[in-house]
Amino acid sequence: MNPRKKKPTAVKRKQVFINKDFQTRFIVKFCLILVLGGLISIGLTLFNTQDTLTSSYTDSKLVIQNTSLAIMPSVIYTTLITTALVGLIVIMVTLLVSHKIAGPMFRFEKDIDRISKGDLKSRINIRKGDQFKEIATSLNAMIEKLNEDVADIKTDIDQLFNSEDLPKELREKLSDLNKKIESRFTL
C-alpha cells in the first residue's frame, strides 16, 4: 500500500478588501470612466441626430419630430442598463485585480517590517498568480546576500575572538560587536 501524497493546497486570502482605501479608489475610478463613457455615448448620439427628422406613429397619428428627441428616452434607457450591467462586471474585475495588487503590497509591508527589525531568516512570500513576484524574488536574493554577509562578519569576529594572543581590550570589543550582531539580527 502506497501512501498518497497530498497536493499542497493554495493559500486563499480570507479578506476581499485588503486595503479598503486603495481598492475602493481603484474600483471607483474605473466605474467613473465607465459612466463617463456612457455619457459621451449619449451625447454623441444626440449630437449626431440633432439635424435629422424621424417619423413615427403615435396613437394612430403620424408624428414627425427631431430624431434626437425621438430616440432620447431609448438611448438613455439602453445606456443606463448597459452601464449598470457592465458596471457590475467592472466592479468584480477591478476588485479581483486590485486584490492581486493590494495583497502582495500588504505582504511586502509585513515582511519588510519584520526584516527591517533584523530578521534575516525571513523571506517575502507572494502567492502564485499575484503581482510583484519578480520584485519579491529580487528582495529575497538581497536579504539572503545580506544574511550571508552578516554571518561572514560574525564568523570572522568569532575567529578573531578565539585567537590566543588577542589583547583583553580587543577581546572585549569583539565580544561587544558579537553581542550587537546577535541582538540586532536573526541569522
N, C-alpha and C positions, 0 to 999 in steps of 0.2 A: 504494500500500500504506500503510495507516494503522497506525502502531504502537499496540498495545493498551496502555491504561493499566492498571496493576496496582492492584488494590484493596489498601488498606492492611490488613495482617493485624493481628488483635487480639493484644495482648500478653498472654501467659498466664504466670501465676506458675509457677515450677518446683517450689516447695515447697508442700506441702499444709498443713503446720504451720508457720506464720509466727511465731507467738508461742505456743509449746507450753504454757506455764503457763496463759495466758488461755483458749486453745482447749480444753485438757483440762478445766479447771474448768467452762467453758461446757457442754461435752458431758456431763460427769458430773452436773451439776445437772439437766439435762433427763432423763437416764436415771434419776436418783433419783426425780424426780417421776413418771416412768412406773412404776417399781417400787412407789412409794407408792400410786399409783392402782390397781395390780393387787392389792396387799394390802388396800386399802379395799374393792375389789370382792369379794374372797374373804370378808372379814369381814362385809360387809353381806349377802351371800348366805347365809352360815352363820347369821348372827343372825336373819334373816327366816324361816329354815326350822327354827329350833330347837324350836318348839312344834307341829310337824306330824309326822305319821307317813307313811311310804311303804311300800307293799308291793311286793315283787319276788319273782321265782322264782330260787332259787339251788340248783343240784343237784337239780332236780325238787321242791323244797320251797318252800312259800310262806313268805317271810320278811317280817315287819313290824318296821320299825325307825325310829328318829328320822330325819327327812328330811335334816337337816344331816350326820349320819354317813353316810347312804347316798350322798349326792352329793358329799361332800368330796373323794374322790380325783379325780372327774371335774372338779370346779370347779378344783381346784389344777392338775391337768394342763392343762386348757384355758387357764387364766390364765398358766401358765408358757410355753406355746407362743406364745400371743398376745403376751405381754410380750417374749419373745425376738425374734419377727418384727418387731413394732413398734419394739422397741429398736434393731434394725439400721437401720431406716428413720430413726429419730430421730437416730442417730449420724451417718448420711450427711447428713441435712438440717442438723443443727446444725453439722457440720463445714463445709458449704458456707456457711451463714450467718455462722459465726464467721470464715471465710476472707475474706468480703466486708467484715468489720469490722476484723479484725487486719491485713489487707493495707494498707488505707488508713492505719491508725494507724502501721504500720511506715514507710510513705512519708512521712507527716507528720513523724515523728521525724527521719528522714534529711534531708528537705528543710528543715525548720525549723532543724536544727543547722547546715546549710550557710548558710542565710540569716542566722542569728544571728552567724555569723562575718564578715558583711559582704557576702556575695554577693547583691547586689540585682538581678542579672540572672536569678537562679534563680527558678523557679516551682514550685509544688506541682502535681504531675501525678497525677491519680487515673484509674484505668481506668474505661471505660464500664461501668455496671452496679454499680460499687462504691458503698458508702455514703459520706456526707460530701462529696458533690460540691459542695453549696451552700457548705459551710464552706471548702473549697478555693478556690472562686471568690471568696469574700469575702477570704480571706487573700491571694490573688494580687492583688486590687484594692488592698489595703492596701500590699503590697510595691511595686506599681507606683507608687502615690502617694508612698511613701517614697523610691523611686528618683528620681522627678521632683523632689521637694523637695530632696534632697541634690544632685542635678545642678544645680538652680537656684542653690543656695547656692554651689556650686563655680564656676558661671558668673559670679555676682556677684563672687566673690573674684578670679577671673581678670580681670574688667573693671577692678576697683579696682587690681589689681596692675599693669595696663598703663597706668594713668594717669601722665602725665608729671610732674605736680607732687606726687608722693607722697613723703613723707619716707622716708629709708632705713630707719629703725626700724620704721615701719608696713609697709613693703615686706617686711621680714624676717618680721614677724608674719604677714602674709598668706601668705607663702611657707610658713611653718610650718603654717598652717591647711590650706593646699592639700596639703601632704605628709601631714598626718594623715588627710584625707579619702581621698586616694589609697591610703594604707596600710591603712585600715580598711574601705573599701568597694570593691566591684567594680560599677561603674555600666554 
